[in-house]
Amino acid sequence: MKRYLWRVVLLLLAMTLLSIGLWVKNDYFTLHPLERSVMLKSPTRVLADHDSLYIITRSKEGLVKYHRDGSWEYDIDVPTLEDLEALTPTIDSPDKLDPTKLNADNFYLRYGDAVPDGQGGLYTLVQVLDDKALVLKYEVLYHYDAQGEIDPSWGVHIRKYDTKKNASLRTGTTKALQMNDGQFTYISQEEGELRWNRWDDVLHKFVTSEKLAVPSNLYLSEVLGSKPADLLYTTQQGVLYKRGGQQLYPLANAGTSDTAFVENIQTDARGEVWFLDPYGKSVKRLDPTRAEGVQTMLDVPQVEQELGKSFSHGNRKSASFSWMNVAPDGTLMLILEDHLILASADGHTQTLDYSTHILTKQWVYWGGLVLLALLFGWLGKILYRDIMPKSIILKQVFILFPLVALCMSGLAVIVQFQMNDITDTEVRRSMEYVVQDAEGLVHPEKLANINSPRDFMSPDYQALTADMQKEEHDGRYYTMVHKVEGDRAYSVYEDDNDFRMFDSFTLTTDDDSLSSCKMYNKELNMYETLDQTQFNTHLTERKLVTCQSEDENGTWLFALGPLFDTSKTKLVGVFEAGVNMHSYQQDMEFNRYVTLLIVAVFTILILVVIFLVTWLQLRRITTLKESVNQLKTNPEETRTTWVEDNSQDQVGELGRSFNEMASAIQANIEQTKKVRDAYKRYFPENLEAYLGKEITALDLGDQKVLERMTVLVINIRNFHQEVKDPAGTYDLINNRFLKHVSEEITKHGGMIGKFMEAGVIALFPQQPADAYRAAVGMCHRLQRQIPSGVGVGVHQGDITLGVIGAEDRLDSSLISDQVILTGTLERLTGKFGVRLLTTQTTYLAADAAANARYIGKLLLDGQTLELYDVFAADEPEIARLKSETKRLFEEGVTFFQHGRFYDARERFVEVMRRYPQDLIALAYFNQSDEYLRTNVSLQWAGTLTVQL
């Protein structure tokens, strides 16, 4: 389990670090690794200096900077009101932002215009509108440095607009941001004149360098020019002029269509004028010194043909240019749908493509996403296959928790969907309420006389404007009037100071500029989505239609109401009233946040309750498990009750059943223990371990060779002379002999291998020293219990332990020459009057202390034995005498083995003089004396001949 937990910890750490990295670089998430062309989201303007391109995107809420080679440099959001409030106003700033009086939720900020400063930075105009994006409140000028950070040293220039005077104002008086001779300049239209305002770095304020009076009936739209002499301007009639009122395009005598319209005027290094003709979907160029030389430089079909791709998408029938700019090097930059088109001066046309560096990063980013998915899958495998089956509470965590979270998330989505639907319905109903009486507001005969942009501010247009201004809406919504011709609606009027006349859309649901077109069904009391057909038939039937659209200024929801001619039979126009969804989207975003928060809180509470209940139940199960483990670890422990659980549920019933089972198991164990104890009384201890079988599984003939086993044989001397009656015999064996012997054997790690008539064969599996210590202890304890004494032999060697007997009567047996030899040693102790004899190899292997003496080589029944007399087992007085004579004795043995019988005899005489009862010394003395008289054969090996 621990190794899995370590894997989980390491995986979570790796996934966290990888997720942080992916989040920091989340801009690459929107970039498809297979798409080379830069894809822009709702782009509106493109600007350029010698090295970089600056694009206003995301419905004027984002600003992206690219290097000319397609390398991405930064992507920033429009600043917040708090960001602007933190800047110091310039010396000449007409107004300032008072943070104590402004609520950021009541404003909508968007980029209006910008101009590169030539050093990688950008002078920027931000428009501050009301929360419905219908009324301009402020215009703000400030500066970005080369890294896209707001430059606090430059400050901020703020102009406030009076909403009571300018209720329909959506574009301010700040126009034509430009760099002239390295200085930032803009043109403002104020009080009947144009002013050229130049930024003075020394004074740190704008200085008005030029002024030009303009007529009040000029209806300016765009202006351009570094000074009054170079002035170019367009009017809201879509006409291009130069200073002095000379009309450049369209020329009245040139046969140009009345629907021709000029916007987005630019000049190149040669002074030639470039502009967009949005209705002709083309880029045109002219020389202002000879206006009749207008050239169409590029149109959408030409771009699509050169690039080999169509830029139309969705239901749009054809794409169109939305912005144009001429770079300092003469490159023509065009926004075409969501692409940036670059047309060089030599005629080469291409899209802005990502650099190899960016493409590599895209692949790395998406590779990181794939790796994160693989790590997530690996984590799921560990959690669900390796860890979850091992714990009930983990099963709850990994199965029930995600299920509850998924269900609650689904509930949040449903609630949010319902709230959005309610909001959508309320907005649609309110807009329908505005347009339902449109026929009483607009005079159709006035509308019929407006046929082109050139009719702007004509008597009929002014009458229409007067009619529309009777509608008091205080900036709560906008109003428009469209003229209907066939299945198209052409914009004629809008309560906006900067709208394009005769911009058109198709009255069908498959027009790409429209979406979510619905009509209210009174019978069902709900909105129904219109099918992909013309909905002017519904308008002809005096029904109201509501739709959504998205443009460079955001998302709009509006209602369309029919306008009929004086006979009330022919549809001649459409009245439109709508709102920008920004404030509603903010409200929905807040509602979404609150909903998710509430759902999250309830989800957590539900999961906590589930977890708590599971944990409480698991505690009871854990208690039961601990009792099982305790019973398994110590089955002999006696308890009245193992599990204390008086509940009536399944866990309580299981606990009571376990108590009954534990009692039965303990009774069975107790009985089994008695049986095993009974077996052990008849079989050697550890017999099962040595033979590798349970005692109940032993069979006749089972055997095993035990290598290097130390064998101890002890016997009572003169046993039959020690007792005279059977009762005394049993008392001697059980109480006076075996009791002490078995205790010493057990104490020193041995086991009884076999009982003999008056003796015991014991085995010591560890060290021979254990056998010596046990033998010395036995002899000392039996010294007063058995007057006749005991004899002990100790020897180490391989023995065979096995089961002998018959099918119905089994017994254990030790079969080995080593056991027989040990018995011989025990019998020799009686012949020599010693207590403990052992072989030389065993004695040396035991590394015993020097409380024994070497008694040489003994020849017994043709077998030579090298033995030691361990006198530590003797009575203290005898042990003292043997210790004092040990050196003399062992010298005598050495002389004897080397054939120096005279010297040996002298040594043994001295030993017997000090210890007359030393029978081994006596035997050596006698044999030495005999060999002095008879000599020895050449085959003699230095042995003492002994007979039992």
N, C-alpha and C positions, 0 to 999 in steps of 0.2 A: 504493500500500500504506500509506503514511504517513497519508493522509487517513482511511483506514478505521481505522487504529490510534487516531487521535485520536477518531474517533466512538465506538470501543469504550471508550476511557478515559472520555469524557464520559458515555456511557450507564451504565457501571459506577458512576461517581461519583453520577449522578442516582439510579440504583437503590439504591445504598447509603444515600444520605441519605433516600430515600423509605422504604426498609425499616426504617431506624432509627426514623423517625417512626411507621410503622405498628406496630412492635414496642412502642414506648413506649405507644401507645394501643391495645394488643392487646385490651383489655376490650371494645372495640366489635366485635371479630371475632365474638363470640357473639351479637351483637344483629342480628337480621334487619331490614333497613331498611324492610320492608313491615309489620312487626309493631309496633303501637303499644303493646300491653300489655306491661308489664314481665314478662319471663320469668325465673323463679328456678330455680336448680338445687338440688334436694333441700332446700327451706327447712324449718326446724324451729321458729323463734320469730320473732315480730315485736314490736318495742317502739316507743314513740313519745314525743316531747316536743311542744312547741307547734309547732315548725317542721319537724322531721325524723322520718324513719322509720328504724329500725335492724332489719336482718333477718339472722338467723343462717342461713347457707346451706351448701351443699356438704357435707351430712352432718356438720354442726357444725364444719367446718374453715374456714369463711369467714364474714366479717362485712361486710355491705354497708350503706352509708348513702345514703338518698335524701332529697331535699327533698320536702315535701308536694306540690309541683307536678310531681314526676316527674324532677327534675334529679338526676343521679347525682353523688355527692360523693366517695365512696371505696369501695374494695373491698379488704379486707385479709385476710391469712391468719392462722390461729391462730398465736400466737408459738411460737418454738422453745424448747426447754429452755435453750439458751444465752442467749436473750433474757431469760428469767425469772431465770436465775442471775445476770445482770448487775445486777439490781435490788436495792436495799437493803431487807431485811425491816423491817417496821414494828416498833415497840417491843414490842408484845404478840404478835407473830407466834409461834405455838406451835413452829414448826419452820422450817428453812431448807433450801435446796437446796445440797448439797455437790457442786460440779462434779468433784471428784476421785473421787467414788464413783458418779457417775451416768453411764451411757452412753446417749446420746440415741437410739441404735438400739433400745433395749429399752423404749421408752415410746411411747405413742400419746396425743397431746394433742387435746382438742376443747373447744369452747365449751359451758359448762353453762347459764349464765344471764347476764343483764346488766340494768342499769337506767340510763336516761339521768340525767345529773346536773343537767339543767335549763339548762345553759350550753353545750350542744353536745357535751359530753364524755360518757363512758360508764364506769360501774363494771362490771367484767366478772369473771365466775367461769369459770376454766378447770379442767377435770378432766384429771388426768394418770393414764392407765391403763397397764397393762402392754402389751406389744407386740401381744397378742392381743385387746386391748380388752375384757377380761373382768373384770379386777380393778382397782379404784380404788386408786391409790397416793397421790396428793396432790390437794388442792383448793387453788387459787391465786386470790386476789383481787388485782386491780391496776386501774389507771385509764388510760383513753385520753383524750387531749385532743380538741379539736374537729376537728383535722385527721386523726385516726385514728392518731396517734403515741402510743406508750406513754409515760406521764408518769413520769419517773424521780423527780421530787420527792415523789410520793405513796408510792412504794415498792411493796412486795409483802407480802401476808399469806398465809402458807402453813400448811396443816394436813395432816399426814401420817397415813395410815391403816395400821393393823397388818393385813397381809394374812393372817396366821395366824388372827386372830380373825374377820376379815371376808373370807373367801375368795370369797364370792358377792356382795360389796358392789360395786355399779357406780354408785350414787348416794350422795353423802356426806351429812353432817349440815347442810351450809350450805344454807339455804332462804330463799325469800321476799326476794330483793334488792329494796329499795324506798327511795324518798326520802320522808322525813317532816320537814316543816317545813324543807326545804332541806338536811337532813342524811342522809347515807348510812347505811342500817340494814339489817341482815339478821337472820334468826332461825336459831338453831342448836338442834339437838336433842341434848342431852348428859345422860347419867346420869339419865334419868327426868324431865327437865324441859326446857321450852323457854326459851331465853334471847334477849332482844331486845338486840342489840349495835349501839350507835350510834357512828359515827366522830366523834372529837373532833379538830378541826383544831388546837387549841391544844396538846393533849397528844400529838398525832400518833399516836393509837392508838384501838382500839375500847374503848368503855366499856359494860358490861352495865347497861342501864337498867331492865329488867324481867325477872322470872322467873315461870314457871308450871309447876307439877308436872303430869305427865301419867302415866296408868297405863301399865304395861309392855305390857298387852294391847290397846292402842289401835290399833296397826299404822298409824301415820300415813303418809300419802302426800304430801299437799300441805298447807301452812299459809299463812295470810294474815291480816294485821292489823297496825296500827301499834302496838298495845298489847294486853295480855291481854284487856281488856274487849271489844275488837273482833275477837277471834280467830274465824276460820273455818278449818275443816280438813276434809280428806277422808281416808278410810282406804283401804287396799288392797282393801276390799270394794266400793269405788266409791260410798260413801255420803258425803253432805255433812252436816257438823255445825257448830254454833256452840258457843261456850264454855258449859260446863255439860253437854255431851253431848246437847244437844237436836238431834234429827235433823231436817234441813231437806229433804233429798231423797235418795232417794225415800222417801215416807211409806208406812209399812207398811199403813195403812188406806185408802190412796188408790187402790188397784187398779193401782199401777204395776208394770210387768213386772219380773221378777227380773233381767232382763238389762240394766236401766237402769244406767248407769254415769256417775259424775261425775268430770270432770278439768278441769284448766286453769281454776281458779276466779279470778275477777276481781271488783272492786267499782268502781262508778262514783262520780261526785261526789255523788250522792244517797244513797249507801250501799247501793244495790241490788246483789245478787249476780248475776253472769253466769257461766255455765259451759258447757262442751261436753258433749253426750251423744254420744260417738263411735258407739255402736251405733245410735242413732236418727238419726245424721248431722245433728244440729241444734244450734242455740244456744238456751239457755234463760236466763230471768231470773226472779228471785224477790225478794220483800221479806223479809229475815230476820226481820222482826217478825211476819209472817204467812205462814208457809211454804206454806200451802195455795194461795197465789196464783201458782203456777209458770206461766210463759208460754213458749211456743215462739216466739222472736223471728224466727228465720230458719233455713231448712233448705236443703240443696243443691238440690232441685228448684226451690225458689222463686228462688234465685240464678240458676240456669240459665235460668229463664223470664224473669226481669227483664233479664238481659244478652243473651238470645237466642243463647246458645252452650252447647255441652256441654263439660264439663271432664273427661269420661272419655277416656282414651286407651289405646292398646295393646289389651290383652285385658280391661282392667278393665270390669266391668259397670256400676259406678256410682262416682262420686267421693265423697270425704268430707273434712270439715274435719280438719286436723291440729293447728291452734293458733288460739287466739283471744286478743285483747287489747282493752282499752277505753282509748282515748286520753284525755288530759286534757279535750279538748273534747267528749267523748261519742261520738266516731266509733268504730264497731266495726270492728276489723281482723281479718280471717280469712285463714288460709293454706288455700287450696283447690288441692290438687295442686301445680302449679308457678306459681300466680298468687296475688297478694295482693288480697283483696276488701276494699273500703272501704264500709261502710254507715253513712251519716251519721244523726244523731239525727232528721232529718226524714223518714227512710225511703228516701232516695235511695241506690241501690247501684251501684257501679262497680268496675272493676278499676283498679289503679294503672297509669297510662299514662305513657309517656315524655314529657317536656316537648318543646316545639318545638325548643329548643336542642339537646337530646340527639338528636332525630330528624335535625336538620341535620348534626350531627357524624357520625351513623351513615352518612348518604348520602355525606358527604365521605370518611369512612373507606373505604367500599366503592368510591367513585370512585377513591380512591388505590390500592386493590387492582386495579381494572380498569386504571388507568394503569400500574401495575407489570407487569401481564400484557402490556400492549401494548409496554412498553419491553423486556420479556423477549423477546417475539416479534420486535421490531425487532433486538435484539441477536443473536438466533438467525439472522435473515435475513442480517445482516452477516457473522456468523461462518461460516455454512454456505454462503452463496451468493457472497459477495464475497471473503472471505479464504481460506477452506479450499481452494478449487481451486488456489490459488497456491503451496501448500507441502505436501510429503508429511508432514512432521512435524505440521503443523496438522491434516491429515486424521486422523492418529493421535490427536491430542488431542481433536478434535471428534467423532470417530466411535467409535474404539476405547475411549477413556477412559470416555465415558458408558455404553457397552455393558458394559464390565467392571464399572463402578460399579453399574450396574443389576443385573447378574447377582450380584455380591457382596451387594448389598442384598437381593435375593431370597433368597440363601442365608442371610443373617442372619435374615430373616423366618421362613424354614423352620425354622432352628435354634431361634429363639425360640419358635415355635409348638410345636415338639416338646418343648422344655423346659417350657413352660407346661402342655402336655398331660400330661407326666410328673408335674409338681407337682400338677395337678388330680387325676390318677389316684391319686397317693399319699394326698392328703388325703381323697378319697372312700373309699378302702380303709380308712384309719385310722378314719374315722367309722362305717363299716359294722361294723368290728370292735367298736366301742363298743355299737352298738344291737342286735347280733345275739343277745344274750342278755337282751334287755329283759324278756321274759316271766317270767324267773326273778327279776326285780327288783321288778316292780310287781304288786300284788295287784289284780286287776280288780274285785273286789267293792267295794273302797274307791273306786275311780275311778267306779263306777256311781252312788255316792251323792253325788257332787259335781255339782250341777246349775246353779249360778249363782255370780256373784262373791260373793254373801252367804255362801257356804260356805267362804270363806277362813278358815283356821285352825280349821275345825270338826274334830271328832275324826277323821273320815275323811281330811280334808286333812292333819292332823298325822301320821296314820299313813302317808299317801302320802309326806309330806316325810321321814319317818324312813326309809322304804324307799329313797328317792332319795339320801339322805345317806350311805347305805352305799357308794355308788359314789365311790371316791376318784379325783379327777382333777386335784387341785392347780391348778386354774385353767387347765389345758391346753385345755379345751373346755367348752362349756356343755351342760346337759341340760334338756329340757322334756318334759312329758307333755301330750298333747292327748286330749280326749274326742271320739269320732267319733259323729256323728249324721247318717245319710244320707251325702251326699257332702261334708260339711263337718267340719272338725276345729276344736275349740274349746280354746284354751289353758287348762290347769288348773294347771299347776305349771311354774315355771322357777327355777333357782338364781340368782335375781336379786332384790335387795331392792326393785326398783321395776318391776314388770311389770304389765300390764293383764290381769286374768283374763277369760277367755271372749272374748278377741280371736280371730277365726276366719279361716280361709282355706278355699278349695275344694280338694278333693283331685283336681284336674285340672291338666293342663299348661297350660291356657289361663287360669289365674288370673294376674292381672298381678303379684301379689306374688312369684310363683315364676318362675324361668327356668332354662334349662339342666338340666332334669330328665333323669336318666339311670339306667339299670339295667345291672348287670354281667351280661354274657353269658359263662358259663363255657366254653361250647363254642368261642367265638371269642376268649376271653381278652381281652375289651375291653368298654368301656362303650358302650352304644347309647342314643341319644336316644329318649325316649318320644314316641309320637305324641300328637296333641291329643285325648286321651281321658282318662277317669277312671283314675287309677292306684291307686284303692283296691282295684280288682280284683287288681292285682299284690300289694298288701299282704295281701289275703285269701288269696292263694296262698303266703303266707309269704316273699315276696320283698322285698328291701330296695331302697329308692329314694333317690337322692341328688339334691339340687337346690341352686340358688343363689337368694338373695333379697337385695334392697337396701332398707334403711330409713334412718331418720334417723341411725342409728349406724354406717352403712357397709355393706359387702358381706359376706354370710355364706354359707358353704357347709356344708350339713348333710346328715345321713342320717336317713331315716325307717324305723322298724321297727314291725311290727304288734304289737298287744296284743289278746289274745283273752279271751273270758269263761272262766268255769271249765270249760265244756264243750269249750273249744278249737275252737269252730265259728263263733262270731260275732265279727267285728271290732268291738271296743268302744273301742279307743284306738290312739294312735300315740306311740311313744317317739322323741324327736328328740335328736340330739347333733350339735353343730356348732362351727365356729370362725369367728372374724372373720378375713377375708382380708387384713387390714392388713399383718401381718408377712409373710405370703406374697407379697403384692403388692410389699412393699419388697424382699424377696429376688428376686422376678422382675424388678423394676425394676433392681436391682443386676446381676442376670444379663444383663438386656437391655443395660445399659451396657457390661458386660464383653464380651458377644458383639459388640456394635457396635464396641467398641474393637478387639477382635481382628480382626474382619472389615475394619475401616478400615485397620489396620496392614498386613494381608495385601494389601488392595486397593492401598494405596500402594506396597508392595513390588513387586507385580505390575506396576503402572503404571510404577514407576521402571525395572524391568527392561525392560519393553516400550519405554519412552522411550529407555533407554540403547542397546538394540540398534538401535532406529530411528535414533538419533543417530549411532551408529557407521556404519551403512549410509549415512545421509545425508551423512556426512563424505566418504565415498568418492564418492558421487554429486556432492557439491559440488565435490570436486577435479576430477571429470570436467567439470562445468559451467564451472569456472574455466578449464580448458584450452580448452574450446570458446570462451569469451569471449576468451581470449588469442589463439586462432587467428583469431577474427573481427576482433579489434582490430589484430593485427599478423600478417597471413597470410604475410608474407615471412620471418618468423623461422624459422630452420632448427633443428630439434631431431631428435635420434635417436629419443627417446621422449617423448611428451607426458604420458602417464598411467602412473605406476609402480604397478601392481596385479597381483600374481602369484597372487591367489586363483583358485580354480577355480569360483566361483559365477557367477551371471548378471551381476553387476556387474563382476567381473573380466573376463569374456568381452566385455562391452560396452566396457571400457577398451581391451582389445587391438584390438577392431574399430575403435575410434576412432583408435588409433595408425595403423592401416593406412589408414583414410580420410584422416587428416591428411597422411600421406606422399603419398597420391595427389593430394590437393588442392594441396599445396605444389608438386608436380611440374607440375601443370596451371597453377598460378599462375606458376611460373617460365617456362613456355612462353608463356603469355599475355603476360607482361611483355616477353619478347623480341619477340613480334609487335607489341605496342603501341609498344615503343621503335623498332621498324623503321618503323611508321607515322609516328611523330613526326619521324622524319628526313626524311620527305617532305611532311608537312603542318605548318602553323604550330602552335606550342604554344598550347594553350587554344582551339584551333578547336572542340573538342567543347563546351566551356563556352559559347562565344559562340553556337553554332548550336543548343545544347540537345539534342544527339544524341550517342550513342556513335559513336566513329569507324567502327565496323563497320556502323553504320546510316546513314551519310551516303549521300545520293543526288545524282545529277546535278540541278543547279538549286537545291539547298538554299542559302539566302542569308538574311542578316539585316543590317539597318541598325544600325551602331554609332554612337551619337550622341556628339558632342564627343570624338572620338578624336584624339589627337595623332599625326601622321604624321611620321616622320623618313626622309629619303632621303639616302643617302650614295653617292658614286660616285668611282672612281679617275679622275683627270684623265689625259688622253693615254695611256689604257690600252694601246693598240696600239703606242705608241712605247716603253712601259715594258719590254716583253718581246719577244723575237724568235723564240722556239721554244715549242712546246706544253708541254713539261715545265716551262719557266720560268713559263708562264702559270698552270698549276695550282699551282705553288709559291707564286706571288704571291697568287693568290686565296685558297687554303686556309690557308697558313701565315703569310703576312705581312699579310693583310687580314682575312679572315673570322674568324679566331681572335680577334683583338683586338676586332673590331666586335661579335661575338656575346657575348663576355664582358661588354663594357660595357652592351649591351642588357639582358642577363639581370640584371646587377648592379643596374640602376636600374629594374627592374620592367617591362621591355618584352618584346616578343616579335617574332621575325622573321616578317613577313607574306609576304615574297616575295624570292627571290633574282633579281638581274638579272645581266647579263653580267659587269659589273665593279662591281656595286653591290648595295645591300640596301635594301628598304623595311621599316621597323620601325614597330610600333604601341606606343603608351604609353597604357594605359587610365586611369591615375590622374591625374597632374598634368603640364602642359607642362614644368614645371621638371625632371621626370625626364628628359625628352627632351633638354633643354639640357645637363644634367649628363652624360648618356651621350654627347652629341655632342662636348662639350669633352674628355671622357676619350678618345674615339676619336681625335680629331685629335692630341692630345698623344702617344698611343701609336704612331700611324702616322707621326709626323713623321720618324722615322729609317728606318722600314720602306719607305716609298714616297716616293722623292725627288720625283716629279712632283706629289705632293700629292693631297689629296682635297677634294671640295666637299660641303657638307651643307646641306640645306634642311629647315626645321621649320615645320609649320603645323597648326592644329587645326580640325577640322570633322567633318561627318557623312560616313561612308564605308559602302560596302556590301561585306561579306565573304561570299563564296559559293564554290560548287563548280562548276567548269566542266570541259569535256572531252567524252569520249565514254563510252558505256556500259562499255567495257572499259578505259578509261584516264581517271582523274580527277585533277584538280589544283585547288588553291585559288587564288582570285584576289581582288584588291582593286580594286574598280571604283568610281571617284568622281572628280568634278572636283577635289576637294580633294587627291587623290593626284597628279593631273596638275599642279596648281598647285605642290605641294611639289617635284615633279620640275623644274619651271621654275625655282624658286628655286635648286635645286642647280646648274642650268646657268648661271644668272646669276653664281654664285660664280666660275666660270671666266672669265667676261667681265670681272668687276671685280677679279679677283685676290684674292678674300677666301675664307675657309674656311666661314663659317656665316652664312647669311641666314635671316631669319624674318619673318613678317608682324607688323605692329604689334599686332593684336588678340591674337595668340598670345603675344607677348612681354609685353604688359601683364597678360594673364591669369595668366602664370607668376609675376608679382611678382618678376622676376629682379633681380639686382644691377646697378649702373650700369656694368658692363663691356661695354657695347654702345653704339653710336651710331645716332642716327636718321638715315637716309639719304634721307628724303623720299618723294615720290610718284613712281613710275616708270610711264610709259605704255609697255606692251609688248603689241604685236599688238592694240591697241584696248582692253586691260584695264589699269586703273589699280591699282597695288600700292603700299601704304605699308609700307616695310620697315625692318628694323634690321639692322645689321652687328654680330654678336656677336663682338667681337675677342678675347674670352677664349679662343677656340679657336685664335688665331694664335700664331705663335712669340713668345716673350717680348719680344724687341726691337721687333717690329712692334706688339704689343699696347701697349707703352709709348709708342711714337710716336703711335698712334691715341688713346690716352688723353690725351696732352698736347695734341693738336690737336682734341680732341672739341668743345670750346666753340666754337672758330673754325669748325669744319666745320658744326656745327648752326646757327650764326649765318648762315653762307653759305647753307645750305639754306632758312632762314627768309626771308632777303632775296630769294632766288631765287623762292620761292613767292609773295612779295608784289610781284614785278616790279622789284625794285631790283637790276637785273643788274650795275650797276657795283659796288655795295657787295658783292654776292655774289662777283663776280669777284675783288675785292681779297682777300676772305677765303680763297677757294680757292687764290689765288696764294701766300698766306702758308702755307697747309697744305702745298702741294706743295713750298714752299721747305724746310719742315722734314722732310717725308716725300715725297720725289720719286716713290715707287712707288705712290702713292694714285691708282688709276685712276678711282675714283668721283669724287674731287675734280677730276681732269682732265676727266671727262665733264661735270661741272657748269660748269667753267671754259669749255670750248669752247662749250657751249650758251648760257652767259651772254654770251659775246663775240658769238655769232651773233645772239642776240636784241637786243643793243645796236645792231647794224647793221641788222637787218631788222625789228625790232619783232615783236610777237606778235599773233595774232588775238584778237578779243573772246571767243571760246569757250575760250581757253586756261585750264586749271584749275591752273596751278602745277606741272605735271608735267615730269619729265625723260624725254624720249623715248629709248627704248632698243630696239635691234634685236639679235636673236641670230643 
